[in-house]
Amino acid sequence: MFYPIYTETTSCRDCYKCVRQCPVKAVRIKDGNAFIMKDRCIYCGKCVHVCPNSAKKIRDDVDRVRLAIKSGRKAICSIAPSF
């Protein structure tokens, strides 16, 4: 399964900013990298905004959706409520 927010481990510099800013304490440091605990994350995006190295990313599936539409398959999209 794909999750909306993930960590680009090669960019993470173990600065703890995302850990401190997470309102539900869903970010942990393991093996020198921050990772998101999927069962706790509320996908608010605060970790993405505070990361100075852009190690936190929001998954973008726009190209996959366009491909599905062009192929003629039935496509269902859901936009985040905060949009």
Buried (B, 14 or more C-beta within 10 A) or exposed (E): EEEBBBBEEEBBEEBEBBBEBBEEEBBBBEEEBBBBEEEEBEBBBBBBEBBEEEBBBEEEEEEEEEEBEEEEEEEEEEEEEEE
